[in-house]
Amino acid sequence: MVRAKSNLTEGGLIDLVEIREGDALETLSKDLPDRIDLLLLDGAKALYPEILSLVESRLRPGALVIADNADFSPDYLERVRAPAGGYMSTPFGDDVELSMRPN
Ligand SMILES: C[S@@+](CC[C@H](N)C(=O)[O-])C[C@H]1O[C@@H](n2cnc3c(N)ncnc32)[C@H](O)[C@@H]1O
């Protein structure tokens, strides 16, 4: 979180991001914005599917989901790569999974 926050600040993007500190299973379980443009998963890999479920209904059409070290979350990969799962998904770079929710 600290590194991500300073990178966002240095990049001039901090005003576009809402930061919620604490256990993501709690902080993302309530009061979500109506529309989420980007979800970056880089916490506990085993929680990726659960975190996605928490925010999925708010992902806008075209929203991107970026999951770092996704190979450590096979359940997550199975879900976003499933033909009927609602995502277009592809491996990207070094163990990153890039997924888009078309609608
Ligand atoms: C690989 S590091 C990511 C660092 C982050 N990308 C950054 O730039 O600072 C994983 C982080 O996820 C955090 N984490 C693990 N489980 C979490 C949870 N349930 N809620 C929030 N953060 C969690 C860990 O404490 C750790 O700081």
The ligand as an SDF file (V2000), in Angstrom:
LIG
                    3D

 27 29  0  0  0  0  0  0  0  0999 V2000
    2.7850   -8.0970   -2.5960 C   0  0  0  0  0  0  0  0  0  0  0  0
    2.3430   -6.9370   -1.3670 S   0  0  0  0  0  0  0  0  0  0  0  0
    1.6760   -5.6470   -2.3370 C   0  0  0  0  0  0  0  0  0  0  0  0
    2.2800   -4.3240   -2.1030 C   0  0  0  0  0  0  0  0  0  0  0  0
    1.5490   -3.1690   -2.7910 C   0  0  0  0  0  0  0  0  0  0  0  0
    1.2790   -3.4440   -4.1800 N   0  0  0  0  0  0  0  0  0  0  0  0
    2.3220   -1.8890   -2.6630 C   0  0  0  0  0  0  0  0  0  0  0  0
    2.6950   -1.3290   -3.6800 O   0  0  0  0  0  0  0  0  0  0  0  0
    2.5570   -1.4390   -1.5580 O   0  0  0  0  0  0  0  0  0  0  0  0
    0.9020   -7.6790   -0.6730 C   0  0  0  0  0  0  0  0  0  0  0  0
    0.2530   -6.8280    0.3770 C   0  0  0  0  0  0  0  0  0  0  0  0
   -1.0900   -7.2780    0.5690 O   0  0  0  0  0  0  0  0  0  0  0  0
   -1.4230   -7.1080    1.9180 C   0  0  0  0  0  0  0  0  0  0  0  0
   -2.6010   -7.9290    2.2440 N   0  0  0  0  0  0  0  0  0  0  0  0
   -2.6860   -9.2700    2.3530 C   0  0  0  0  0  0  0  0  0  0  0  0
   -3.9500   -9.6430    2.6610 N   0  0  0  0  0  0  0  0  0  0  0  0
   -4.6850   -8.5000    2.7380 C   0  0  0  0  0  0  0  0  0  0  0  0
   -6.0540   -8.2290    3.0470 C   0  0  0  0  0  0  0  0  0  0  0  0
   -6.9390   -9.2100    3.3260 N   0  0  0  0  0  0  0  0  0  0  0  0
   -6.4550   -6.9430    3.0260 N   0  0  0  0  0  0  0  0  0  0  0  0
   -5.5970   -5.9620    2.7250 C   0  0  0  0  0  0  0  0  0  0  0  0
   -4.2880   -6.1400    2.4440 N   0  0  0  0  0  0  0  0  0  0  0  0
   -3.8310   -7.4080    2.4640 C   0  0  0  0  0  0  0  0  0  0  0  0
   -0.1450   -7.5080    2.6530 C   0  0  0  0  0  0  0  0  0  0  0  0
   -0.1090   -6.9660    3.9320 O   0  0  0  0  0  0  0  0  0  0  0  0
    0.9280   -6.9140    1.7370 C   0  0  0  0  0  0  0  0  0  0  0  0
    1.2540   -5.6170    2.1670 O   0  0  0  0  0  0  0  0  0  0  0  0
  1  2  1  0
  2  3  1  0
  2 10  1  0
  3  4  1  0
  4  5  1  0
  5  6  1  0
  5  7  1  0
  7  8  2  0
  7  9  1  0
 10 11  1  0
 11 12  1  0
 11 26  1  0
 12 13  1  0
 13 14  1  0
 13 24  1  0
 14 15  1  0
 14 23  1  0
 15 16  2  0
 16 17  1  0
 17 18  1  0
 17 23  2  0
 18 19  1  0
 18 20  2  0
 20 21  1  0
 21 22  2  0
 22 23  1  0
 24 25  1  0
 24 26  1  0
 26 27  1  0
M  CHG  2   2   1   9  -1
M  END
$$$$
